[in-house]
Amino acid sequence: MQQKEPVKKKKAQTQQNNKKKQPKFNYLWIYAIAIVGLLFFIQNPGSNNVREEIGTTKLERFIINKYIESILFIQKDSRIDITLKEKTVNTNAEFEKFREKNIKGPHFYITVADFSVFNSDVKEIQERAVQDYLINNPDKDEKKVRNDYIFDIKQNTSKAWGFEIFWLVLMGILLFFIFTSFRGIRGGGQGGIFNFGKSRAQLFDSKNNNGSSFKDVAGMEGAKYEVEEIVDFLKNPKKYTELGGKIPKGALLVGPPGTGKTLLAKAVAGEAQVPFFSLSGSDFVEMFVGVGASRVRDLFQTAKGKAPCIIFIDEIDAIGRARGKNVMSGANDERESTLNQLLTEMDGFSTNAGVIILAATNRADVLDRALLRAGRFDRQIHVELPNAKERKGIFEVHVRNLKLNTDVDLEYFAKQTPGFSGADIANVCNESALIAARNGKKSVEKSDILAAIDRIVGGLERRGSMMSPEEKRVIAYHEAGHAAVGWLVEHAAPLVKVTIVPRGKSLGAAWYLPEERHITTTEQMFDEITAMLGGRAAEEVQFGKISTGALSDLEKVTKQAYAMVVFYGLNEKIGNISFYDSTGQQEYALTKPYSEKTAQNIDEEISKLIESAYKRAKGILTENKEKLIQLAENLVEKEVIFAEDLETIFGKRQQQTETLA
């Protein structure tokens, strides 16, 4: 018996949990079905829609032919309803429509002004029909003939209440629906249809944990250290308060998309062991005036009751944008009132002891200064793109559930993915597993991960793309020009591979391994521009004409040259001036922060810079034209070439940057 009791308790608990998981019945569905049914009844009230209005001539014919079963006078509507005999409807082709729709009657109606006149006319028609029939059939019994032709018209003098009762029932249902809805509002639950002022934050606590921890977060060591301190304070407050210290009231996670800001917040929710409220900045925004501020008040009121706790607001720029910066005046009043309420709750006259605010955004430059001041967000934690060492750690996290082959070296792929965010690396790992499964492999191999990187960087490979031999040669020389110039200039990124297989929107692509550096010199940027213009230069050197295939190259070149002249102050004529605004205060400015003369000088210097780089690329390719042709023809034949092929043709680079083994 002692062994069976726990089993019974376990079964009972399982059944109870299953009952909790079952969705609750919503009575609103009953109201909706009832209203739809009533509306359908209004549109289809019955057979009355198919009745036809007739005149006395047609009525006389029906009486003579003995078609009529009964005639009813409706006093309320001054209407005569005529019902035909069932035998007549079933055997006469004239009444086929009634037979098809199975209409028992009434079938016709007549509108009359004076019932007494109509009644006397009918009696006269009936009498005339009897006399005509007896003349043609003198041997028939007159009494029987009169019973066949002559019948009395029934009268309905009582007032019909059916339609009025129908509308009373409908109004009663609607009133009951509204009454129950307002009861939900007064009760403060989420069921009320007008319950807009309640916070939509999702609560995580010891009973409802998302299962994430800091072990699931790789890289971001600095950011992790900052938030771990907040978690440690919540777990061991005496460690800090004994020395008189106070935990920061708020921390703002700032960084590019995909770097793991929300993932870090999920880890905090799993590690903190205190109530954790999670919501997005857009959850405060609503079309109704005052709803956003009401939700902010409700959120903090709920959080105070569960202190100590953490509130996480993702994409806080949805409500935290600087006030007065909206293009349309008056259109941002609701957002500004929501922000004002948030500022008051975070550090206003009344303090929120034990409530820590954690927020994330990738647009810190547009946030209101009052939101960023000390006392609200004491710390700004920058979550940047991971370096090679951090990327290796992120790969290790995301390959836990993958069956990897022994040839997979994660450090190799960490070096292969410069500029990748944590979300990009997660996508690479997932894509590699899908590619391996598609090819029927039992484990994920090195080639699968490389194919996944190529797919994410360049797009899906388009093997079935129709391309003429002439176009293929032009694309081959274009990509060979990029590779050759990039190989021969000193500071360009080392090449990994070149392909002329169409991927995504591009007809060809070259993969490079850029050096991870924190500052860049003028010579390095100029070499990069020269390498980007190598494709168009190769077309002109080989074919004597250029094509539209350099569109993406020209776009990148123009942006980089503009940044050199306008932002970084790397131009002698413009000088050491930067027109870049890191605060975002000029986001909606209608004028440029420089004069027309300066604008003209900027255009001239950008054009001069790009043209000098283009001439340099042409000169390099002209000097090495035979090697360019050899490389391009090799590319036409193989479709994909690697750094080893360039080293065979051009020799080792002048400045040999450390490449992949």
VOFIKOL-980124 format. One line per field, with one value per residue (C-alpha): residue number from 1; residue in three letters; x, z, y. Coordinates in steps of 0.02 Angstrom, whole numbers, plus 32768, in hexadecimal, padded with zeros to 4 digits. Layout:
N
num	[NUM  ...] $
residu	[Ala  ...] $
east	[X  ...] $
up	[Z  ...] $
north	[Y  ...] $
***
This chain:
661
num	[1  2  3  4  5  6  7  8  9  10  11  12  13  14  15  16  17  18  19  20  21  22  23  24  25  26  27  28  29  30  31  32  33  34  35  36  37  38  39  40  41  42  43  44  45  46  47  48  49  50  51  52  53  54  55  56  57  58  59  60  61  62  63  64  65  66  67  68  69  70  71  72  73  74  75  76  77  78  79  80  81  82  83  84  85  86  87  88  89  90  91  92  93  94  95  96  97  98  99  100  101  102  103  104  105  106  107  108  109  110  111  112  113  114  115  116  117  118  119  120  121  122  123  124  125  126  127  128  129  130  131  132  133  134  135  136  137  138  139  140  141  142  143  144  145  146  147  148  149  150  151  152  153  154  155  156  157  158  159  160  161  162  163  164  165  166  167  168  169  170  171  172  173  174  175  176  177  178  179  180  181  182  183  184  185  186  187  188  189  190  191  192  193  194  195  196  197  198  199  200  201  202  203  204  205  206  207  208  209  210  211  212  213  214  215  216  217  218  219  220  221  222  223  224  225  226  227  228  229  230  231  232  233  234  235  236  237  238  239  240  241  242  243  244  245  246  247  248  249  250  251  252  253  254  255  256  257  258  259  260  261  262  263  264  265  266  267  268  269  270  271  272  273  274  275  276  277  278  279  280  281  282  283  284  285  286  287  288  289  290  291  292  293  294  295  296  297  298  299  300  301  302  303  304  305  306  307  308  309  310  311  312  313  314  315  316  317  318  319  320  321  322  323  324  325  326  327  328  329  330  331  332  333  334  335  336  337  338  339  340  341  342  343  344  345  346  347  348  349  350  351  352  353  354  355  356  357  358  359  360  361  362  363  364  365  366  367  368  369  370  371  372  373  374  375  376  377  378  379  380  381  382  383  384  385  386  387  388  389  390  391  392  393  394  395  396  397  398  399  400  401  402  403  404  405  406  407  408  409  410  411  412  413  414  415  416  417  418  419  420  421  422  423  424  425  426  427  428  429  430  431  432  433  434  435  436  437  438  439  440  441  442  443  444  445  446  447  448  449  450  451  452  453  454  455  456  457  458  459  460  461  462  463  464  465  466  467  468  469  470  471  472  473  474  475  476  477  478  479  480  481  482  483  484  485  486  487  488  489  490  491  492  493  494  495  496  497  498  499  500  501  502  503  504  505  506  507  508  509  510  511  512  513  514  515  516  517  518  519  520  521  522  523  524  525  526  527  528  529  530  531  532  533  534  535  536  537  538  539  540  541  542  543  544  545  546  547  548  549  550  551  552  553  554  555  556  557  558  559  560  561  562  563  564  565  566  567  568  569  570  571  572  573  574  575  576  577  578  579  580  581  582  583  584  585  586  587  588  589  590  591  592  593  594  595  596  597  598  599  600  601  602  603  604  605  606  607  608  609  610  611  612  613  614  615  616  617  618  619  620  621  622  623  624  625  626  627  628  629  630  631  632  633  634  635  636  637  638  639  640  641  642  643  644  645  646  647  648  649  650  651  652  653  654  655  656  657  658  659  660  661] $
residu	[Met  Gln  Gln  Lys  Glu  Pro  Val  Lys  Lys  Lys  Lys  Ala  Gln  Thr  Gln  Gln  Asn  Asn  Lys  Lys  Lys  Gln  Pro  Lys  Phe  Asn  Tyr  Leu  Trp  Ile  Tyr  Ala  Ile  Ala  Ile  Val  Gly  Leu  Leu  Phe  Phe  Ile  Gln  Asn  Pro  Gly  Ser  Asn  Asn  Val  Arg  Glu  Glu  Ile  Gly  Thr  Thr  Lys  Leu  Glu  Arg  Phe  Ile  Ile  Asn  Lys  Tyr  Ile  Glu  Ser  Ile  Leu  Phe  Ile  Gln  Lys  Asp  Ser  Arg  Ile  Asp  Ile  Thr  Leu  Lys  Glu  Lys  Thr  Val  Asn  Thr  Asn  Ala  Glu  Phe  Glu  Lys  Phe  Arg  Glu  Lys  Asn  Ile  Lys  Gly  Pro  His  Phe  Tyr  Ile  Thr  Val  Ala  Asp  Phe  Ser  Val  Phe  Asn  Ser  Asp  Val  Lys  Glu  Ile  Gln  Glu  Arg  Ala  Val  Gln  Asp  Tyr  Leu  Ile  Asn  Asn  Pro  Asp  Lys  Asp  Glu  Lys  Lys  Val  Arg  Asn  Asp  Tyr  Ile  Phe  Asp  Ile  Lys  Gln  Asn  Thr  Ser  Lys  Ala  Trp  Gly  Phe  Glu  Ile  Phe  Trp  Leu  Val  Leu  Met  Gly  Ile  Leu  Leu  Phe  Phe  Ile  Phe  Thr  Ser  Phe  Arg  Gly  Ile  Arg  Gly  Gly  Gly  Gln  Gly  Gly  Ile  Phe  Asn  Phe  Gly  Lys  Ser  Arg  Ala  Gln  Leu  Phe  Asp  Ser  Lys  Asn  Asn  Asn  Gly  Ser  Ser  Phe  Lys  Asp  Val  Ala  Gly  Met  Glu  Gly  Ala  Lys  Tyr  Glu  Val  Glu  Glu  Ile  Val  Asp  Phe  Leu  Lys  Asn  Pro  Lys  Lys  Tyr  Thr  Glu  Leu  Gly  Gly  Lys  Ile  Pro  Lys  Gly  Ala  Leu  Leu  Val  Gly  Pro  Pro  Gly  Thr  Gly  Lys  Thr  Leu  Leu  Ala  Lys  Ala  Val  Ala  Gly  Glu  Ala  Gln  Val  Pro  Phe  Phe  Ser  Leu  Ser  Gly  Ser  Asp  Phe  Val  Glu  Met  Phe  Val  Gly  Val  Gly  Ala  Ser  Arg  Val  Arg  Asp  Leu  Phe  Gln  Thr  Ala  Lys  Gly  Lys  Ala  Pro  Cys  Ile  Ile  Phe  Ile  Asp  Glu  Ile  Asp  Ala  Ile  Gly  Arg  Ala  Arg  Gly  Lys  Asn  Val  Met  Ser  Gly  Ala  Asn  Asp  Glu  Arg  Glu  Ser  Thr  Leu  Asn  Gln  Leu  Leu  Thr  Glu  Met  Asp  Gly  Phe  Ser  Thr  Asn  Ala  Gly  Val  Ile  Ile  Leu  Ala  Ala  Thr  Asn  Arg  Ala  Asp  Val  Leu  Asp  Arg  Ala  Leu  Leu  Arg  Ala  Gly  Arg  Phe  Asp  Arg  Gln  Ile  His  Val  Glu  Leu  Pro  Asn  Ala  Lys  Glu  Arg  Lys  Gly  Ile  Phe  Glu  Val  His  Val  Arg  Asn  Leu  Lys  Leu  Asn  Thr  Asp  Val  Asp  Leu  Glu  Tyr  Phe  Ala  Lys  Gln  Thr  Pro  Gly  Phe  Ser  Gly  Ala  Asp  Ile  Ala  Asn  Val  Cys  Asn  Glu  Ser  Ala  Leu  Ile  Ala  Ala  Arg  Asn  Gly  Lys  Lys  Ser  Val  Glu  Lys  Ser  Asp  Ile  Leu  Ala  Ala  Ile  Asp  Arg  Ile  Val  Gly  Gly  Leu  Glu  Arg  Arg  Gly  Ser  Met  Met  Ser  Pro  Glu  Glu  Lys  Arg  Val  Ile  Ala  Tyr  His  Glu  Ala  Gly  His  Ala  Ala  Val  Gly  Trp  Leu  Val  Glu  His  Ala  Ala  Pro  Leu  Val  Lys  Val  Thr  Ile  Val  Pro  Arg  Gly  Lys  Ser  Leu  Gly  Ala  Ala  Trp  Tyr  Leu  Pro  Glu  Glu  Arg  His  Ile  Thr  Thr  Thr  Glu  Gln  Met  Phe  Asp  Glu  Ile  Thr  Ala  Met  Leu  Gly  Gly  Arg  Ala  Ala  Glu  Glu  Val  Gln  Phe  Gly  Lys  Ile  Ser  Thr  Gly  Ala  Leu  Ser  Asp  Leu  Glu  Lys  Val  Thr  Lys  Gln  Ala  Tyr  Ala  Met  Val  Val  Phe  Tyr  Gly  Leu  Asn  Glu  Lys  Ile  Gly  Asn  Ile  Ser  Phe  Tyr  Asp  Ser  Thr  Gly  Gln  Gln  Glu  Tyr  Ala  Leu  Thr  Lys  Pro  Tyr  Ser  Glu  Lys  Thr  Ala  Gln  Asn  Ile  Asp  Glu  Glu  Ile  Ser  Lys  Leu  Ile  Glu  Ser  Ala  Tyr  Lys  Arg  Ala  Lys  Gly  Ile  Leu  Thr  Glu  Asn  Lys  Glu  Lys  Leu  Ile  Gln  Leu  Ala  Glu  Asn  Leu  Val  Glu  Lys  Glu  Val  Ile  Phe  Ala  Glu  Asp  Leu  Glu  Thr  Ile  Phe  Gly  Lys  Arg  Gln  Gln  Gln  Thr  Glu  Thr  Leu  Ala] $
east	[8000  8090  80CE  8023  7FF8  8081  804B  7F96  7FCF  8039  7FA7  7F33  7FB3  7FCA  7F0D  7F03  7F90  7F3A  7E9A  7EFB  7F48  7E9E  7E5F  7DD2  7D2A  7D07  7C50  7C6D  7C62  7BAC  7B84  7BDC  7B81  7AD8  7AF0  7B2A  7A92  7A1A  7A68  7A58  79A1  7986  79D0  796D  78C9  7875  7805  77BB  7847  7807  7750  7710  7692  7604  7569  74B1  74BD  7537  74D5  7438  7495  74D1  741D  73D6  745D  7443  74FD  74DE  74E5  74C2  74BE  74F2  74D9  7563  750F  75B1  7601  7560  75A1  754E  75B8  758D  75C0  75B4  7582  7612  75D5  75D3  7685  76C6  7674  7674  7711  76DD  7708  77AB  780E  77A3  77B9  7878  7886  7806  7799  76F4  76AA  7673  76A4  7657  7613  75A6  75A7  74F6  74B1  7403  73EB  732C  7338  73BB  734F  72B5  731E  735D  72AC  7273  7302  72DA  7220  7246  72BE  7237  71B5  722E  725E  71A7  717B  7207  71E2  7125  712C  719C  7157  7147  7168  720B  7242  7222  728C  731C  7318  72D3  7336  7341  73D5  7423  7456  74EA  74BB  753A  75D8  7678  7701  7780  77F2  77EF  7816  78A8  78F7  78D9  7935  79C4  79D6  79D0  7A62  7AC8  7AA7  7AD8  7B7A  7BA6  7B7A  7BEB  7C78  7C6F  7C70  7D17  7D57  7D20  7D6F  7E17  7E33  7E74  7DCB  7D7D  7D78  7DA1  7E2B  7EB1  7F04  7F4C  8002  8029  80CC  80F1  8125  81B2  81D0  8204  8164  816D  8224  8260  82F0  8379  841B  84C2  8508  849C  84EE  859A  8605  85CD  863E  8639  857C  8568  85D4  8567  84C1  8508  852D  8475  8440  84C0  847C  83CD  840D  8488  8451  84B2  8556  853B  84CC  8546  85C0  8538  852C  848F  846B  844F  8397  83A0  8411  8400  843F  8479  84B9  8499  840A  842C  84BA  8459  8409  8364  83C0  8422  837F  8337  83D0  83B5  8301  833B  83C7  837C  8301  8293  81F6  8225  81AC  81CE  817A  819F  819B  810F  80A1  8086  8050  7F96  7F21  7EBE  7EF7  7F40  7F4E  800D  8020  7F9D  7FFC  809E  8049  7FFC  80A3  8102  8074  8078  8136  8137  80C8  8147  81E8  8276  825C  829B  823C  8281  8247  8280  828E  8275  8290  81D8  81A7  824E  826F  82A2  820D  81E3  823E  81A8  8192  80D7  80AF  8027  8039  80AD  8049  8015  80C7  810C  808D  80BE  8176  8151  80F8  818A  8206  819D  818E  8248  8287  8200  81C2  8193  821D  820B  827A  82AD  8272  8301  82E6  8340  8325  836B  8377  83E0  83B3  83FE  8424  836A  833D  830A  8396  8329  8316  83D2  8403  844A  83C1  835B  83D6  8475  84D2  84DA  8519  855A  8541  85AF  85CC  8637  86EF  873E  8752  869F  865D  86AF  8653  85AE  85CD  85EA  8542  84DF  852F  8503  8470  84C5  8519  85C2  8641  86F3  8732  86D3  8747  86E1  8776  8784  86CE  86E0  8767  86FB  866C  86AA  861C  85A0  852C  84F4  8450  84B1  851B  847F  8437  84D8  84D1  841A  8433  84C8  845D  83D5  8452  849F  83F4  83C2  845C  8437  84CD  84D6  8538  855E  8602  8677  8632  8581  85B0  8610  8578  850A  8580  857F  84C1  84AD  8532  850C  845B  8412  8474  8417  845A  83CD  83EB  83F6  8493  84E3  859C  85C3  8572  85CD  8675  864E  861E  86BB  872D  86CF  86E7  879A  87BC  8781  87ED  8888  8887  885E  88F2  896D  8946  8990  8900  886B  881A  8863  87FC  87A9  8753  8701  8669  8602  8571  84DB  84A6  8411  840B  84C4  8509  85B2  8607  86B1  86CA  874C  878C  8798  8812  87BC  87FE  87BF  8805  8822  88A0  8887  88F7  8892  87EC  8834  8874  87C8  8776  87F7  87D0  8714  872E  8799  8702  86CE  8785  879F  870A  8753  8804  87CC  8733  8749  869B  8640  8599  8516  855B  85BC  8521  853D  85F7  85D6  8558  85D7  8662  85F9  85C5  8678  86BE  8635  865E  8718  86F6  865E  866A  871E  8778  87F0  87F4  8874  8803  876D  87E3  87CF  8713  868A  85D3  859F  8520  852C  84A2  841C  83E4  83E8  837C  82ED  8354  831B  83C1  8474  84EC  8560  8555  8534  85EB  8623  85A6  85F0  86A1  8668  861F  86BF  8730  86C7  86CA  8785  87A6  873F  8787  883B  8817  87C9  8861  88D1  886C  8876  8932  894C  88E4  8935  89E1  89A2  892B  896F  895A  88AB  887B  88C2  8860  87BD  87C6  87EB  8750  86E5  871B  870E  8689  86DA  8790  87EA  887A  88F2  88CA  88F5  8998  89C5  89A8  89E0  8A55  8A50  8A06  8A7A  8A2C  89F9  896F  8953  88D7  8879  88D8] $
up	[8000  8024  7F73  7F24  7F7E  7F28  7E81  7EA3  7ED8  7E3C  7DCC  7E25  7E11  7D59  7D3C  7D97  7D2C  7C8E  7CC3  7CDC  7C2F  7BDD  7B92  7BF3  7B9D  7B68  7B71  7AF3  7A6C  7A9D  7A87  79E0  799D  79DA  7987  78E4  78E7  7905  787A  7807  7839  780C  7761  774C  77AD  7759  76C5  76C4  7651  75C2  75C3  7527  7519  749E  745E  745D  73AC  73E2  7482  7419  73B2  7450  7494  73F0  73E7  749F  74C9  756E  7617  7681  7682  7720  773F  77AA  77F4  7837  778A  7720  76C4  767B  7688  760B  7628  7599  75A9  75BF  752D  74BD  74EA  74D0  7425  73D2  7377  7398  7451  743D  74A0  753B  7525  7517  75B5  7612  763C  768C  7685  767F  75C8  758D  75D9  75A8  75FB  7610  7646  767C  76B4  76A2  75EA  75CB  7626  75BC  751D  754F  7575  74CB  7475  74D4  74A9  73F1  73F0  743B  73B8  7327  7366  737A  72CB  7283  72F8  731A  7361  73F5  74A3  74C3  757E  7563  74DD  7553  75DA  755D  7522  75B2  7654  76D3  76E5  7791  77EF  7864  78CD  795C  7960  7933  79B4  7967  791B  79B8  7A26  79B4  79C8  7A84  7A91  7A27  7A90  7B2F  7AF3  7AC4  7B6D  7BC6  7B61  7B8E  7C45  7C55  7BFC  7C78  7D06  7CC4  7CC6  7D79  7DAE  7D68  7D08  7C57  7C14  7C00  7B4F  7B87  7BFE  7BA1  7C35  7C7E  7C66  7BE9  7C3C  7C44  7CF2  7D0F  7DBF  7E19  7DDF  7D2D  7CF8  7C44  7C68  7C25  7C82  7C68  7C25  7B8A  7B6A  7B19  7AF2  7B38  7BCE  7C01  7BF2  7C4E  7CDD  7CF1  7CF8  7D64  7DE5  7DE4  7DFB  7E86  7EE1  7EDE  7F22  7FA2  7FCA  806F  8013  7FC8  8047  80D7  8081  805D  7FA4  7F3D  7EA5  7E03  7DE6  7D2E  7CA8  7BED  7B73  7AD3  7A38  7982  795A  797B  79F9  7A86  7AEC  7B02  7B1C  7BAA  7BF8  7BED  7C48  7CD0  7CE0  7CF7  7D72  7DDD  7E40  7E58  7DF9  7D49  7CE0  7C24  7BA0  7B04  7AEE  7A6F  7AF5  7B3E  7A98  7A71  7A06  7AA0  7AF9  7BA7  7B97  7B91  7C30  7C86  7C58  7C9C  7D42  7D4D  7D25  7DAF  7E2A  7E0D  7E16  7EBE  7F06  7ED2  7EFC  7EF2  7E39  7D8A  7CFD  7C4E  7BC1  7B16  7A86  7AFD  7A6E  7A3F  7AD1  7B04  7A69  7A91  7AAC  7A29  799C  7941  788F  78A3  792F  79A2  7964  79F3  7A88  7AC0  7AB3  7B11  7B9D  7BAB  7BB5  7C38  7CA4  7C90  7CC5  7D5E  7D91  7D79  7DE3  7E13  7EB7  7EF8  7EF7  7EBA  7F34  7EFA  7E45  7DC8  7D13  7C89  7BD6  7B2A  7A88  79EB  79D8  7A73  7A0E  7A01  7AB8  7B24  7B8E  7C29  7C17  7C10  7CA6  7D45  7DBB  7D30  7CC5  7D2B  7CB6  7BFA  7BD1  7B1E  7ACC  7A31  79A4  79E4  79BB  7981  7A31  7A5F  79BC  79E6  7A8D  7A35  79BA  7A4E  7A99  79F8  79C3  7A66  7A17  796E  793D  7902  789B  78DB  7851  7898  78E7  7939  7944  7886  7871  78F4  7887  77EC  782D  7853  7870  7899  792C  79A6  7946  78A3  78F0  7934  7884  783B  78B3  788C  77CF  77D3  7828  77A5  7716  775E  7774  76C3  767F  76E4  7759  7807  7851  782C  77CE  77AC  76FD  7740  77B3  7726  76B5  773D  774E  7691  768D  7717  76D1  7618  7613  75CA  753A  7493  742E  73B0  737E  72C0  728D  71E2  71CA  71AA  724E  72AA  726A  729A  734A  7356  7326  739C  7431  73FC  73FB  74AF  74E3  7484  74C2  7573  756B  7527  7595  7643  76B9  7668  76C5  769B  7621  7651  75B0  7512  74B8  741E  7455  746C  7520  755A  74F0  74C2  7427  7478  751E  7574  7629  7690  7741  7781  780A  78AF  78DD  7948  78E1  7827  77CB  772B  76CA  7703  76CF  7628  7604  762C  75B2  752D  7544  7538  7492  744E  7401  7392  736A  732F  72B8  7269  725E  720C  71A5  7190  71D5  727C  72B4  733B  73A2  7414  7465  7514  7508  74DC  756A  75EA  75A1  75A4  7659  7691  7634  767C  772B  7711  76DA  7743  77E2  7803  77C9  7758  76CC  76BF  766C  76E1  7774  7822  7829  784B  7826  787C  790A  7984  79F3  796E  798B  78D0  78A3  785F  7827  777E  7757  774D  77D6  7755  76D0  7616  75F0  7669  761C  7570  75B3  7605  7560  7504  7583  7587  74C9  74C5  7547  74EC  7440  7480  74CD  7427  73C4  743F  742C  736D  7377  73E5  7372  72D3  7319  7346  72B3  7285  7338  733C  729F  72E6  7389  732F  72B7  734A  739E  7303  7302  73BC  73F0  749E  74C7  756E  75B6  7587  74CD  74DA  7533  74A5  7422  747C  7500  75B9  75EC  7615  76C2  76ED  776E  77DD  777F  77A8  77AD] $
north	[8000  8076  8061  807C  811E  8187  813F  8173  8221  8230  81FE  8278  8303  82D9  82DE  8384  83CC  838E  83E5  8486  8477  8461  8504  8557  8567  8619  864B  86D5  864F  8630  86E8  86EE  8654  8695  873E  86EF  867C  870B  8771  86DB  86CC  8783  8765  86C2  86D6  8641  8624  86D4  870D  86A1  86D8  8730  87BA  8797  87F3  87C7  877F  86FB  86DD  86BE  863B  85E3  85DD  859B  8513  84E6  8505  855E  8507  85A2  8660  86C1  877B  87CC  8865  88B1  88BE  88C7  882F  8794  86F4  866A  85B6  8536  8481  8407  839D  8436  8466  83B5  8399  8444  8480  8534  851F  84BF  8541  8522  8468  8476  84E1  8476  850E  84DD  858B  8612  861B  86BF  875F  87F2  889E  88E2  898B  894F  889C  88A0  88D0  8848  87C7  87EF  87E5  8738  86FD  873A  86DD  863D  8648  8665  85D0  855F  8594  857C  84CF  8498  84D6  846B  83D9  83D3  8322  8359  8374  842F  8421  83C4  843F  84D1  847E  8470  8525  858B  85A2  862D  86A4  8694  8731  874F  87E6  87CC  8838  87D7  87E8  8771  87F5  8861  87CB  879E  884A  8849  87A2  87E5  8882  8819  87AE  8848  889A  87F9  87F3  88A7  888A  87F2  8850  88E1  8864  8827  88DA  88F8  8854  888D  87EB  87D8  87A1  884E  888D  893F  8908  896B  89BF  891F  88F4  8869  8835  877C  8742  86C4  8685  85E6  858F  85CE  85CD  85D4  855D  85D1  85F4  864B  85A7  85C1  866B  8666  86FE  87A6  878C  8844  884F  87AA  87E9  8885  8829  879E  8824  8857  87A2  878C  8825  87DC  8737  8781  8834  883D  882C  88DA  8932  8915  898A  8A0B  89E3  89E5  897B  89DC  8A00  89D9  8990  89AE  892A  897F  8929  88F6  887F  87C7  87E0  878C  8817  87BC  8717  8768  87A5  86F4  86B4  8736  86FD  864A  8673  86FE  8692  872C  8761  8797  87FF  87F9  8864  88CA  8985  8971  8922  89CF  8A1A  8A1D  8A85  8ABC  8B5A  8B3D  8A80  8A7D  8AE3  8A77  89D9  8A22  8A4B  899E  894A  89A4  898F  88D3  88D0  892D  88A5  8820  887F  8858  8836  8861  88B5  8895  8908  88CC  894A  89DC  8A58  8A39  8AAA  8AF8  8B61  8C13  8C85  8D08  8CAB  8C67  8CA5  8CC3  8D3A  8CF9  8C46  8C14  8C54  8BA7  8B62  8BF8  8BE7  8B2F  8B60  8BE6  8B66  8AEC  8B74  8B9B  8AE5  8AC1  8B52  8BCC  8C12  8B66  8AE3  8A30  89D3  8926  893C  8931  8964  8906  8944  8920  8984  8993  8A4C  8A9D  8B3B  8B67  8B4D  8BE0  8C28  8C28  8B6B  8B4F  8BB9  8B6E  8B37  8AEA  8A8A  8A93  8A1E  8A0E  8960  8956  88AD  88B1  8835  87A4  8790  86ED  86A6  86D2  868B  85E6  85E5  860C  857D  8508  8539  851F  8479  8422  83C8  83AA  8308  8349  82EC  82DE  8353  83E9  846B  84F4  856A  8562  8595  861E  866D  864F  86B8  876A  87E5  875A  8778  86F1  86E0  86C8  863D  85E7  85EE  85A5  8510  84F0  8500  848A  8404  841C  8410  8371  8323  8355  82FB  825E  826B  8221  82B4  836A  837B  840D  8422  8434  84C3  8519  8506  8551  85E7  8600  85F7  8679  86EF  86E1  869B  85FC  85B0  85BD  852C  8531  85E6  85FB  865A  866F  8645  86FE  8733  86A8  86E6  879A  8765  86F7  8789  87FC  8788  8761  881D  882C  8799  87D2  8887  8850  87D8  8857  88EE  88F1  8910  88B8  8828  877C  8716  8672  8640  8684  863C  8666  85F8  866F  8684  86E9  8787  8784  872E  870E  872A  8730  86FF  875B  874C  87FE  8825  884C  88F7  8986  8A17  8A27  8A96  8AFA  8A81  89EB  8A39  8A71  89C1  897A  89F4  89C5  890B  892B  8987  88F9  88A2  8933  8959  88A4  88B3  8950  8909  8866  8897  8953  8975  896E  8925  893C  88AB  8921  896F  8927  894E  8A04  8A13  89D5  8A40  8ADE  8AC3  8AA1  8B38  8BA6  8B68  8B8C  8C40  8C71  8C09  8BD4  8C73  8C12  8C92  8D1E  8D9F  8D89  8D7A  8D33  8D4E  8CCF  8CEB  8C4A  8C5E  8BCC  8C14  8C04  8CB8  8CDD  8C46  8CB0  8D46  8D89  8DE0  8DA0  8DD7  8E2A  8EB0  8E99  8EBF  8E39  8DC0  8DE2  8DC6  8D23  8CE4  8D12  8CBE  8C1F  8C15  8C37  8BB0  8B2B  8B55  8B4D  8AA2  8A68  8AA1  8A47  89A6  89B3  89CE  8935  88C6  8909  88DC  882D  8810  8764  8727  8774  8713  8672  868A  86B7  8624  85B2  85F8  85DB  8526  84FD  857F  8586  85AE  85C2  8626  859B  85B5  866F  8647  85CF  8658  86F8  86B4  86E0  8787  8819  882F  877D  878C  86F5  8687  85EB  8548] $
***
